[in-house]
């Protein structure tokens, strides 16, 4: 474990934080958005916010796939699970996300729906092979990181002739979400004022750094791809501060031990073979964004649950007092929500941001809520 420990060295962390403080001492403020929910948890889990000067404000972004999925899609999944002869397979996080009237997949399961938690697409395929008399629907969510495994599952189902397997596809794309934050889409309102981005790590292993270059060029916003360890995060912030001070806006790759400019070309080709762009897709907090999500290509329509079961829009809405939409967009912080830590906790979540392992509310509740409430 020495290699991981090297990226958690407390002495080096102090050195980098001191350098950040020196370079950010010019009297101006810095607002950087960490797009990925994993980065949000790293900032709070390792106490990195305490190592940053007051001039630097970290803004949580829409990088949690569970959090950005609107209530209507959760309701559609519940409707699928309640169909006779259907087994809905879902990752753990989605099981507890409240839909309309606070009904979740877990509650639907308690009421008799056949909902099963899986750890991978392979698990869902195994269930389909073992129960040919049932229709197995895999609830696919996630950014570009989890899209290739879904594509592999669809290809395997086609190869093996699994006519009882289909996918409820909710895969979304990172660049359109960043574009929305910067104001390229008016669906969610005014641009969020930012000085730069800590770019996502897992997503970038697939798509590379190239897609972020247009944000640096068009919006003059620096992007630094970062890993998840404490030194990764601090070094990425130091690189952003230096770019802002120098008047530069470039895409830099702190996570070069994993991420390349072109990404994983094989995974990209597989995604392109199985999926195509949707004309539009609704995001929690960002509104309806054009060409921001994927759907299964027509030649694989038999594995598309939306076509097989004629899934219709459920039109659900979040709890009126829940601020998850504004938190996802970076307009508000978890402590700004009057439900946070009171009516809304991980044991009894009112919104997706408190459920997901990448949600900002879950991170603040686990690592920062007592400090915030006493401040």
Buried (B, 14 or more C-beta within 10 A) or exposed (E): EEEEEEBBBEEBBEEBBEBBBEBBEEEEEBBBBBBBBBBBBBBBBBEBBEBBBEBBBBBBBBBBBBBBBBBBBBBBBBBBBBBEEBBBBBBBBBBBBBBBEEBBBBBBBEEEBBBBBBEBBEBBBBBBBEBEEBBBBBBBBBBBBBBBBBBBBBBBBBEEEBEBBBBBBBBBBBBBBBBBBBEBBEBBBEBBEBBBBBBBBBBBBBBBBEBBEBBBEEBEBBBBBBBBBBBBBBBBBBBBBBBBEEEEBBBBBBBEEEBBEEBBEEBBEBBEBBBEBBEEBBBBBBBBBBEBBBBBBEEBEBBBBBBBBEBEEBEBEBBEEBBBBBBBBBBBBBBEBEBBBEBBBBEEBBBBBBBBBBBBBBBBBEBBBEBBEEE
